[in-house]
Amino acid sequence: MTDPTVYLTLSLSALAGTAMMTTAGLAGWRGWLQLKRLELARDHDADRPAPTGAGARIEIADLRERIRKLEAIAAGVEL
């Protein structure tokens, strides 16, 4: 095991393995960043008009009722 070729081969193998792991990690990191960019772009495209159907009106009425109840609780009024 005193042959310099063995040490050189082991060192180069370790270096190659480290390079492959680093490359794979960098590719994964870039993919994750691209995914987050797409999620942000999708959330940013909220310039769509609000739905005006019956479901939206029911949801708004429900939210108003909940707000009214919370305000009553905050004022100390029993419902």
BELURSUL-V863295 format. One record per residue. PSI is psi in whole degrees, -180 to 180 (none if undefined). D_CENTER is the distance of its C-alpha to the mean C-alpha in Angstrom with 1 decimal. Layout:
# BELURSUL-V863295
psi & d_center
PSI & D_CENTER
PSI & D_CENTER
This chain:
# BELURSUL-V863295
psi & d_center
11 & 50.6
4 & 52.0
127 & 51.5
-23 & 49.3
-36 & 48.0
-45 & 46.3
-40 & 44.5
-42 & 43.5
-45 & 42.2
-41 & 40.1
-45 & 38.8
-35 & 37.8
-43 & 36.2
-41 & 34.1
-43 & 33.2
-42 & 32.3
-42 & 30.1
-41 & 28.3
-41 & 27.8
-42 & 26.4
-40 & 23.9
-42 & 22.9
-43 & 22.6
-41 & 20.5
-41 & 18.1
-40 & 18.0
-41 & 17.3
-41 & 14.4
-44 & 13.0
-39 & 13.7
-41 & 12.1
-42 & 8.7
-40 & 9.3
-39 & 10.5
-45 & 7.7
-38 & 5.6
-42 & 9.1
-39 & 9.6
-42 & 7.0
-40 & 8.6
-38 & 11.9
-42 & 11.7
-28 & 11.2
-22 & 13.8
45 & 16.2
27 & 17.2
12 & 20.8
147 & 21.9
149 & 24.9
144 & 24.6
142 & 26.0
15 & 29.6
-179 & 30.5
-34 & 32.0
-39 & 28.7
-39 & 27.3
-39 & 30.6
-42 & 30.6
-41 & 27.1
-42 & 28.3
-39 & 31.4
-43 & 29.6
-40 & 27.5
-39 & 30.8
-43 & 32.5
-40 & 29.9
-42 & 30.2
-42 & 34.0
-41 & 33.9
-39 & 31.7
-38 & 34.1
-40 & 37.1
-42 & 35.7
-33 & 35.2
-10 & 38.8
19 & 40.2
134 & 41.5
136 & 41.9
none & 40.8
